């Protein structure tokens, strides 16, 4: 797998997830109700924690606010969609700060979380790929 393939498949999974939600809902780095809580740009990052080697395996990751979301009910819709896909779902939506994580058979991971205010965020990470397959691509910040 190349970085372009990882990014494309990741963004496709986010868009397919978004299609399970009402039409007015969108993904954005900035939530209009609290612009100070911006989420980071989509990026390629090392697959290890110590960051001492820059030429090891990498992954693509992105997290967005789900703007216009109904919070907990939209989290339920995402869980239903991911289950329909056959992804393994770890459903913790019943907890105070609900969340759910879904993992595909090829190791893509989607995660949806509710904030203290009930706002929903949606993120994804790709499986790791060799550093040599890191194409000259630019991650996107909003889609």
Buried (B, 14 or more C-beta within 10 A) or exposed (E): BBBBBBBBBBBEBBEEBBEBBEEEBBBBBBBEEEEEBEBEEBBBEBBEEEEEEEEBBBBBBBBBBBBBBBBEEBBBBBBEBBBEBEBEBEBBBEEEEBBBBBBBEEEBBBBBBBBEEEBBBBBBBBBBBEBEBBEEBEBEBEB
